[in-house]
Amino acid sequence: MKRRNPPANVIASRLTPGGYLTCWLALMFLVTPLTAQAAWYDPLVKFAQEFRTALIIIGGVVAVSSLVYVGVCWIISRMAGTMDTTMMDYMKHVGVIGAVGGAVSAATWAYSLWGGAISG
């Protein structure tokens, strides 16, 4: 079977004159004064901030609920004497929640290095 070599410039080979014109018209539209003022952008930013806040709240509720669940399972297994759930299971769960929270905090810090603002 003969192997076909891809073209050297894939984007240029797929960009038609109509697509090229569309890209230029979209770029020109985005830099016009009415669009550049970005008044249309404010509701989207507000929605994104509210959505982010909702995700943080939901994530916190899920994390605390799962910790309570594992804690209750640990207490029940101790009372029943089966030791299905131990303190080590609880500590592993705390470690997972800490790792996820730490990753989110590290991502927020890294984003702030380039001038981004996550909070507020």
Buried (B, 14 or more C-beta within 10 A) or exposed (E): EEEEEEEEEEEEEEEEEEEEEEEEEEEEEEEEEEEEEEEEEEEEEEEEEEEEEEEEEEBEEEBEEEBEEBBEBBEEBBEEEEEEBEEEBBEEBBEEBEEEEEEEEEEEEEEEEEEEEEEE
